[in-house]
Amino acid sequence: MEVCNEVCRNTKNKIKVEKFKEYKCENVAKIYNLLKNREYKVGPYIHFTLYEPKKREIVSQGMIDKIVNHLVSRYILYPVILPCLIDKNVASRKGLGTKAGLEAAKDFHRICKIRYGNIIY
């Protein structure tokens, strides 16, 4: 399952990842059954504190919740939302990032300069 591999790759807690991978088939079957039977409930959050470089309170979800979030966003939200966005919107879109955002900003700046001339702030 592609989503499981992506979540495992992006999860910092390697012990949690190894535990999930050890029983990957059972975990995927469990997620499938929970979703199919409409019994899925969000699990408890994991709270911990990091002290480098400063004290920070971190809240994280369990592996199953992370996978369900990825599934919902990839297969339900993105197909519905993406057609509604303008082409210049580059946030959270596949294949677009900082470079595309900078190019869009340069285009807007060029158009404004042509239309309004040099504006002194």
ChimeraX attribute file (.defattr): number of C-alpha atoms within 10 A of each C-alpha:
attribute: neighborCount
match mode: 1-to-1
recipient: residues
	/A:1	8
	/A:2	7
	/A:3	15
	/A:4	21
	/A:5	12
	/A:6	12
	/A:7	17
	/A:8	19
	/A:9	11
	/A:10	10
	/A:11	14
	/A:12	10
	/A:13	9
	/A:14	12
	/A:15	10
	/A:16	13
	/A:17	19
	/A:18	12
	/A:19	11
	/A:20	18
	/A:21	15
	/A:22	10
	/A:23	10
	/A:24	15
	/A:25	12
	/A:26	12
	/A:27	16
	/A:28	16
	/A:29	11
	/A:30	14
	/A:31	17
	/A:32	14
	/A:33	13
	/A:34	13
	/A:35	13
	/A:36	10
	/A:37	8
	/A:38	9
	/A:39	9
	/A:40	16
	/A:41	9
	/A:42	12
	/A:43	11
	/A:44	10
	/A:45	12
	/A:46	10
	/A:47	10
	/A:48	10
	/A:49	11
	/A:50	10
	/A:51	8
	/A:52	7
	/A:53	6
	/A:54	8
	/A:55	9
	/A:56	11
	/A:57	10
	/A:58	11
	/A:59	10
	/A:60	13
	/A:61	15
	/A:62	13
	/A:63	19
	/A:64	19
	/A:65	18
	/A:66	17
	/A:67	20
	/A:68	18
	/A:69	15
	/A:70	17
	/A:71	15
	/A:72	11
	/A:73	14
	/A:74	12
	/A:75	10
	/A:76	11
	/A:77	12
	/A:78	13
	/A:79	11
	/A:80	11
	/A:81	10
	/A:82	13
	/A:83	9
	/A:84	8
	/A:85	10
	/A:86	8
	/A:87	9
	/A:88	14
	/A:89	14
	/A:90	18
	/A:91	11
	/A:92	10
	/A:93	10
	/A:94	7
	/A:95	7
	/A:96	13
	/A:97	13
	/A:98	10
	/A:99	10
	/A:100	15
	/A:101	15
	/A:102	12
	/A:103	12
	/A:104	16
	/A:105	13
	/A:106	12
	/A:107	13
	/A:108	13
	/A:109	12
	/A:110	13
	/A:111	12
	/A:112	13
	/A:113	12
	/A:114	10
	/A:115	9
	/A:116	9
	/A:117	10
	/A:118	9
	/A:119	7
	/A:120	4
	/A:121	3
